[in-house]
Amino acid sequence: MKEGSCRPVRHPATARLGVRATGAARDQAPIRTLDGMALGDLPPIEFAFPGPLRDQLVAAVLSGAKTSTSALVLGYERGNEPLPKVGQLLAVVDSGERRVAAIEMTEVRVVRLADVDLQHVLDEGEGHESSAQWRAEHERFWHSAEVRAELASPVSS
């Protein structure tokens, strides 16, 4: 495979989420997690790219409908970042780059795309009714020009 090409749909990392705190208006005091940490102290987690899809996913996290997520292992590798760890707290970032909630990673696993089960699909809270439907939509996203460009970008240090 040549440099810059993309093999994104093979191994998504899936994670179970636990919402620990929810957001408030911009002018309010910093939101604190149950552990007393300010959201600004936590590493960020961004779902998709800023825009309607991110807004939908963040709303699903805040409502409790989204308790699971997936990402490409390749994205972590290209970004020189470790996979999330069980127990890790992360600040959910909305399309306005505001930290609006804290989530806790309650499970992290790496599976082949073909092995993502229906329970995970349903727990993602995006309205998919089958694993096949979930795979097709995620493949479209992971093969999008935005994702390909992000994966091809050099890592800044």
ZABA-583136 format. One record per residue (C-alpha): residue in one letter; x, y, z. Coordinates in steps of 0.02 Angstrom, whole numbers. Example, Ala and Ser with C-alpha at 12.3 -4.5 7.8 and 13.67 -1.06 7.14 Angstrom:
! residues 2
+--------+--------+--------+--------+
| residu |      X |      Y |      Z |
+--------+--------+--------+--------+
|      a |    615 |   -225 |    390 |
|      s |    684 |    -53 |    357 |
+--------+--------+--------+--------+
This chain:
! residues 157
+--------+--------+--------+--------+
| residu |      X |      Y |      Z |
+--------+--------+--------+--------+
|      m |      0 |      0 |      0 |
|      k |     73 |    168 |    -49 |
|      e |    100 |    310 |     75 |
|      g |    -52 |    420 |     97 |
|      s |   -174 |    287 |     39 |
|      c |   -309 |    234 |    157 |
|      r |   -363 |     66 |    224 |
|      p |   -480 |    134 |    354 |
|      v |   -622 |     11 |    365 |
|      r |   -528 |   -142 |    427 |
|      h |   -503 |   -113 |    611 |
|      p |   -610 |     12 |    702 |
|      a |   -583 |     33 |    887 |
|      t |   -748 |     28 |    977 |
|      a |   -779 |    102 |   1147 |
|      r |   -919 |    106 |   1275 |
|      l |   -950 |    277 |   1348 |
|      g |  -1018 |    337 |   1513 |
|      v |  -1077 |    518 |   1519 |
|      r |  -1011 |    594 |   1680 |
|      a |  -1067 |    776 |   1664 |
|      t |  -1168 |    879 |   1543 |
|      g |  -1138 |   1049 |   1470 |
|      a |  -1203 |   1220 |   1509 |
|      a |  -1207 |   1390 |   1428 |
|      r |  -1043 |   1470 |   1379 |
|      d |  -1053 |   1604 |   1513 |
|      q |  -1071 |   1486 |   1659 |
|      a |   -931 |   1427 |   1772 |
|      p |   -821 |   1287 |   1706 |
|      i |   -910 |   1121 |   1707 |
|      r |   -836 |    996 |   1828 |
|      t |   -838 |    808 |   1816 |
|      l |   -891 |    698 |   1960 |
|      d |   -707 |    688 |   2006 |
|      g |   -699 |    878 |   2022 |
|      m |   -593 |    906 |   1867 |
|      a |   -635 |   1050 |   1751 |
|      l |   -678 |    997 |   1573 |
|      g |   -533 |   1105 |   1514 |
|      d |   -415 |    989 |   1607 |
|      l |   -472 |    834 |   1512 |
|      p |   -409 |    776 |   1342 |
|      p |   -538 |    813 |   1207 |
|      i |   -639 |    689 |   1107 |
|      e |   -714 |    749 |    943 |
|      f |   -848 |    650 |    853 |
|      a |   -835 |    669 |    663 |
|      f |   -795 |    842 |    594 |
|      p |   -875 |   1006 |    651 |
|      g |  -1046 |   1023 |    573 |
|      p |  -1215 |    935 |    569 |
|      l |  -1149 |    759 |    599 |
|      r |  -1046 |    811 |    751 |
|      d |  -1195 |    910 |    818 |
|      q |  -1305 |    755 |    800 |
|      l |  -1177 |    643 |    886 |
|      v |  -1146 |    764 |   1030 |
|      a |  -1334 |    782 |   1056 |
|      a |  -1348 |    592 |   1062 |
|      v |  -1210 |    585 |   1195 |
|      l |  -1295 |    721 |   1298 |
|      s |  -1465 |    636 |   1287 |
|      g |  -1393 |    468 |   1337 |
|      a |  -1438 |    386 |   1171 |
|      k |  -1254 |    367 |   1121 |
|      t |  -1161 |    255 |   1241 |
|      s |  -1040 |    180 |   1116 |
|      t |   -929 |    244 |    977 |
|      s |   -801 |    187 |    850 |
|      a |   -646 |    260 |    772 |
|      l |   -511 |    199 |    656 |
|      v |   -356 |    124 |    734 |
|      l |   -265 |    198 |    584 |
|      g |   -315 |    372 |    644 |
|      y |   -232 |    342 |    812 |
|      e |    -78 |    270 |    726 |
|      r |    -63 |    416 |    605 |
|      g |    -91 |    540 |    746 |
|      n |     40 |    454 |    852 |
|      e |    -92 |    439 |    990 |
|      p |   -129 |    294 |   1106 |
|      l |   -300 |    213 |   1103 |
|      p |   -413 |    273 |   1245 |
|      k |   -402 |    171 |   1405 |
|      v |   -541 |    104 |   1515 |
|      g |   -575 |    231 |   1653 |
|      q |   -507 |    377 |   1552 |
|      l |   -610 |    536 |   1558 |
|      l |   -624 |    639 |   1399 |
|      a |   -708 |    806 |   1363 |
|      v |   -836 |    801 |   1222 |
|      v |   -807 |    945 |   1100 |
|      d |   -952 |   1018 |   1000 |
|      s |   -947 |   1102 |    829 |
|      g |   -914 |   1270 |    912 |
|      e |   -755 |   1195 |    990 |
|      r |   -836 |   1204 |   1163 |
|      r |   -814 |   1065 |   1290 |
|      v |   -991 |   1015 |   1334 |
|      a |   -980 |    850 |   1430 |
|      a |   -861 |    726 |   1506 |
|      i |   -869 |    544 |   1458 |
|      e |   -783 |    396 |   1537 |
|      m |   -717 |    254 |   1432 |
|      t |   -795 |    100 |   1509 |
|      e |   -736 |    -24 |   1377 |
|      v |   -611 |    -14 |   1234 |
|      r |   -586 |   -150 |   1107 |
|      v |   -514 |   -168 |    933 |
|      v |   -617 |   -273 |    813 |
|      r |   -628 |   -303 |    627 |
|      l |   -763 |   -201 |    542 |
|      a |   -855 |   -362 |    499 |
|      d |   -858 |   -410 |    684 |
|      v |   -946 |   -255 |    753 |
|      d |  -1102 |   -327 |    834 |
|      l |  -1281 |   -266 |    832 |
|      q |  -1277 |   -214 |   1015 |
|      h |  -1132 |    -95 |    980 |
|      v |  -1224 |    -29 |    826 |
|      l |  -1380 |      7 |    930 |
|      d |  -1279 |     83 |   1072 |
|      e |  -1201 |    209 |    952 |
|      g |  -1372 |    292 |    954 |
|      e |  -1371 |    343 |    771 |
|      g |  -1529 |    251 |    722 |
|      h |  -1451 |    107 |    627 |
|      e |  -1556 |    -50 |    634 |
|      s |  -1429 |   -176 |    570 |
|      s |  -1242 |   -205 |    571 |
|      a |  -1243 |   -200 |    380 |
|      q |  -1325 |    -28 |    380 |
|      w |  -1201 |     34 |    512 |
|      r |  -1052 |    -34 |    412 |
|      a |  -1110 |     45 |    250 |
|      e |  -1131 |    217 |    329 |
|      h |   -966 |    208 |    424 |
|      e |   -874 |    149 |    268 |
|      r |   -945 |    299 |    173 |
|      f |   -884 |    416 |    311 |
|      w |   -714 |    334 |    331 |
|      h |   -686 |    339 |    143 |
|      s |   -741 |    522 |    130 |
|      a |   -623 |    655 |     63 |
|      e |   -615 |    736 |    237 |
|      v |   -559 |    577 |    323 |
|      r |   -436 |    532 |    185 |
|      a |   -360 |    707 |    195 |
|      e |   -345 |    695 |    384 |
|      l |   -263 |    525 |    376 |
|      a |   -141 |    585 |    242 |
|      s |    -91 |    741 |    341 |
|      p |     81 |    739 |    419 |
|      v |     81 |    728 |    608 |
|      s |    133 |    890 |    692 |
|      s |    234 |    880 |    851 |
+--------+--------+--------+--------+
